Structure formats: structure tokens, C-alpha cells
Amino acid sequence: MPDIRQPGLREVLLVGVAVILTVLVAAGATALLPREGQDVVFHTPLLIVVLVGGTAFVLWRILRSPGPGPGA
């Protein structure tokens, strides 16, 4: 049986903290924008574009990751 490494509690917590910090920084940066910049963020499908792009990137990374070889 191949040795498959599963993420532990430490890794999960680190990712969770990184996500929360990213959201807080993005909210702070949006608050610093002038009114026109905030209108772009809140009144356009910018969030949808970011989510689709991020999802495509994650799927691309999953498809490119080397899996177990034919002898596994």
C-alpha cells in the first residue's frame, strides 16, 4: 500500500488562519479604495471572476499533480 500523507490538524489550522488573514487584508484594502474603486468591487461580478479563476487554478494543479505510478 502506498504511503499517502494526510494533512494533520496543524496544517488545517494554518490554512484556516491564512484564509482569514487574506479576507481581512482584502476587506481593509477595499475600505482604503476611493468610492469609485469600491463601486467596482461591490457592483460588478469581480468576486465571481476571482472565484472562477481560483477554482480553475486549483483544478489545474490537481490535474497536474503526479499520482502513483503504474506500478503502485
C-alpha positions in Angstrom: 0.0 0.0 0.0 1.5 3.4 -0.9 2.3 5.9 1.8 -0.4 8.6 1.4 0.2 11.6 3.5 -2.9 13.2 5.0 -2.9 16.8 6.4 -3.0 17.0 10.1 -4.6 19.4 12.5 -1.7 21.8 12.3 -1.8 22.1 8.5 -5.6 22.6 8.6 -5.3 25.3 11.2 -2.6 27.0 9.2 -4.7 27.1 6.1 -7.7 28.4 8.0 -5.6 31.2 9.6 -4.2 32.1 6.2 -7.7 32.3 4.6 -9.0 34.5 7.4 -5.9 36.8 7.2 -6.4 37.1 3.4 -10.0 38.0 3.8 -9.2 40.7 6.4 -6.5 42.2 4.3 -8.8 42.2 1.3 -11.5 44.0 3.3 -9.0 46.5 4.6 -7.7 47.2 1.1 -11.2 47.6 -0.2 -12.0 50.1 2.6 -9.0 52.2 1.6 -10.1 52.5 -2.1 -11.8 55.6 -3.2 -15.6 55.5 -3.8 -15.2 54.6 -7.5 -12.9 51.7 -6.6 -15.4 50.4 -4.0 -18.2 50.6 -6.6 -16.2 48.4 -8.9 -15.7 45.8 -6.2 -19.3 45.8 -4.9 -21.3 46.4 -8.1 -19.5 44.3 -10.7 -19.1 40.5 -11.0 -15.4 40.9 -9.8 -15.9 38.3 -7.0 -17.3 35.8 -9.4 -14.3 36.2 -11.7 -11.9 35.8 -8.8 -13.7 32.6 -7.6 -13.8 31.1 -11.1 -10.1 31.9 -11.7 -9.2 30.4 -8.3 -11.2 27.3 -8.9 -9.6 26.8 -12.3 -6.2 27.2 -10.8 -6.8 24.6 -8.1 -8.3 22.1 -10.6 -5.3 22.7 -12.9 -2.9 21.9 -10.0 -4.8 18.8 -9.1 -4.8 17.5 -12.7 -1.0 18.2 -13.0 0.0 16.6 -9.7 1.8 13.3 -10.1 -0.2 10.4 -8.9 1.0 7.0 -8.1 2.9 5.4 -10.9 1.6 2.4 -12.9 3.5 0.0 -10.6 1.8 1.3 -7.4 
